[in-house]
Amino acid sequence: MENDIADKYEHLLEEEKELSQKIATCEQCVTAVLGCIEQHSDSIHLHTVEDVVGLIHTISSDLQTELLHLRLEKSVMTSKLNT
């Protein structure tokens, strides 16, 4: 049983790392889009760019929520490993 919990905990650590990387990627994408606006605001459709940034933000928010649940589960696992 303890090995199962330890294996699950290791899996959660890997998932946490991947989710953090995905969130960082979303932030980099938003930064890139904002940079594009600064350079090309006269030649792009700003409403479309606003939609794109909003969608990236939604993805990031969903990932943040998933990360929160994962961290809650990881805390429970830590508690089980310590008892």
Short mmCIF file of the C-alpha atoms (twelve columns), coordinates in Angstrom:
data_MODEL
# 
_entry.id   MODEL 
# 
loop_
_atom_site.group_PDB 
_atom_site.id 
_atom_site.type_symbol 
_atom_site.label_atom_id 
_atom_site.label_alt_id 
_atom_site.label_comp_id 
_atom_site.label_asym_id 
_atom_site.label_seq_id 
_atom_site.Cartn_x 
_atom_site.Cartn_y 
_atom_site.Cartn_z 
_atom_site.pdbx_PDB_model_num 
ATOM 1  C CA . MET A 1  0.000   0.000  0.000   1 
ATOM 2  C CA . GLU A 2  2.786   2.420  0.904   1 
ATOM 3  C CA . ASN A 3  4.513   1.738  -2.443  1 
ATOM 4  C CA . ASP A 4  1.268   2.559  -4.277  1 
ATOM 5  C CA . ILE A 5  1.021   5.863  -2.433  1 
ATOM 6  C CA . ALA A 6  4.685   6.653  -3.129  1 
ATOM 7  C CA . ASP A 7  4.236   5.822  -6.834  1 
ATOM 8  C CA . LYS A 8  1.118   7.989  -7.019  1 
ATOM 9  C CA . TYR A 9  2.984   10.813 -5.271  1 
ATOM 10 C CA . GLU A 10 5.826   10.592 -7.827  1 
ATOM 11 C CA . HIS A 11 3.262   10.738 -10.608 1 
ATOM 12 C CA . LEU A 12 1.705   13.828 -9.024  1 
ATOM 13 C CA . LEU A 13 5.125   15.489 -8.903  1 
ATOM 14 C CA . GLU A 14 5.562   14.876 -12.626 1 
ATOM 15 C CA . GLU A 15 2.079   16.210 -13.361 1 
ATOM 16 C CA . GLU A 16 2.751   19.285 -11.229 1 
ATOM 17 C CA . LYS A 17 5.915   20.026 -13.167 1 
ATOM 18 C CA . GLU A 18 4.114   19.632 -16.489 1 
ATOM 19 C CA . LEU A 19 1.196   21.846 -15.429 1 
ATOM 20 C CA . SER A 20 3.603   24.525 -14.213 1 
ATOM 21 C CA . GLN A 21 5.370   24.410 -17.564 1 
ATOM 22 C CA . LYS A 22 2.058   24.721 -19.420 1 
ATOM 23 C CA . ILE A 23 1.083   27.747 -17.308 1 
ATOM 24 C CA . ALA A 24 4.456   29.376 -17.961 1 
ATOM 25 C CA . THR A 25 3.969   28.722 -21.679 1 
ATOM 26 C CA . CYS A 26 0.591   30.480 -21.589 1 
ATOM 27 C CA . GLU A 27 2.219   33.470 -19.896 1 
ATOM 28 C CA . GLN A 28 4.939   33.542 -22.564 1 
ATOM 29 C CA . CYS A 29 2.277   33.423 -25.279 1 
ATOM 30 C CA . VAL A 30 0.415   36.373 -23.767 1 
ATOM 31 C CA . THR A 31 3.676   38.318 -23.561 1 
ATOM 32 C CA . ALA A 32 4.415   37.502 -27.212 1 
ATOM 33 C CA . VAL A 33 0.946   38.595 -28.326 1 
ATOM 34 C CA . LEU A 34 1.254   41.850 -26.374 1 
ATOM 35 C CA . GLY A 35 4.620   42.455 -28.027 1 
ATOM 36 C CA . CYS A 36 3.009   41.848 -31.394 1 
ATOM 37 C CA . ILE A 37 0.382   44.476 -30.599 1 
ATOM 38 C CA . GLU A 38 3.088   46.997 -29.754 1 
ATOM 39 C CA . GLN A 39 4.816   46.403 -33.077 1 
ATOM 40 C CA . HIS A 40 1.838   45.865 -35.394 1 
ATOM 41 C CA . SER A 41 -1.195  47.533 -33.828 1 
ATOM 42 C CA . ASP A 42 -1.906  49.437 -37.044 1 
ATOM 43 C CA . SER A 43 -2.010  46.306 -39.217 1 
ATOM 44 C CA . ILE A 44 -3.805  43.715 -37.083 1 
ATOM 45 C CA . HIS A 45 -7.399  43.346 -35.989 1 
ATOM 46 C CA . LEU A 46 -7.241  44.295 -32.307 1 
ATOM 47 C CA . HIS A 47 -10.573 42.715 -31.415 1 
ATOM 48 C CA . THR A 48 -9.301  39.371 -32.694 1 
ATOM 49 C CA . VAL A 49 -6.094  39.765 -30.702 1 
ATOM 50 C CA . GLU A 50 -8.171  40.535 -27.616 1 
ATOM 51 C CA . ASP A 51 -10.116 37.316 -28.211 1 
ATOM 52 C CA . VAL A 52 -6.875  35.354 -28.595 1 
ATOM 53 C CA . VAL A 53 -5.422  36.753 -25.365 1 
ATOM 54 C CA . GLY A 54 -8.708  36.030 -23.605 1 
ATOM 55 C CA . LEU A 55 -8.643  32.418 -24.771 1 
ATOM 56 C CA . ILE A 56 -5.048  31.988 -23.653 1 
ATOM 57 C CA . HIS A 57 -6.024  33.446 -20.278 1 
ATOM 58 C CA . THR A 58 -8.926  30.993 -20.025 1 
ATOM 59 C CA . ILE A 59 -6.590  28.080 -20.769 1 
ATOM 60 C CA . SER A 60 -4.148  29.368 -18.154 1 
ATOM 61 C CA . SER A 61 -6.937  29.734 -15.580 1 
ATOM 62 C CA . ASP A 62 -8.118  26.187 -16.247 1 
ATOM 63 C CA . LEU A 63 -4.558  24.926 -15.812 1 
ATOM 64 C CA . GLN A 64 -4.220  26.908 -12.562 1 
ATOM 65 C CA . THR A 65 -7.387  25.250 -11.253 1 
ATOM 66 C CA . GLU A 66 -6.100  21.829 -12.271 1 
ATOM 67 C CA . LEU A 67 -2.793  22.596 -10.542 1 
ATOM 68 C CA . LEU A 68 -4.623  23.634 -7.368  1 
ATOM 69 C CA . HIS A 69 -6.534  20.338 -7.265  1 
ATOM 70 C CA . LEU A 70 -3.344  18.423 -7.915  1 
ATOM 71 C CA . ARG A 71 -1.594  20.210 -5.055  1 
ATOM 72 C CA . LEU A 72 -4.507  19.421 -2.751  1 
ATOM 73 C CA . GLU A 73 -4.249  15.766 -3.709  1 
ATOM 74 C CA . LYS A 74 -0.483  15.898 -3.220  1 
ATOM 75 C CA . SER A 75 -0.974  17.320 0.286   1 
ATOM 76 C CA . VAL A 76 -3.266  14.432 1.156   1 
ATOM 77 C CA . MET A 77 -0.676  11.997 -0.190  1 
ATOM 78 C CA . THR A 78 2.047   13.672 1.883   1 
ATOM 79 C CA . SER A 79 -0.113  13.251 4.956   1 
ATOM 80 C CA . LYS A 80 -0.592  9.552  4.209   1 
ATOM 81 C CA . LEU A 81 3.125   9.038  3.617   1 
ATOM 82 C CA . ASN A 82 3.960   10.669 6.939   1 
ATOM 83 C CA . THR A 83 1.644   8.425  8.976   1 
# 
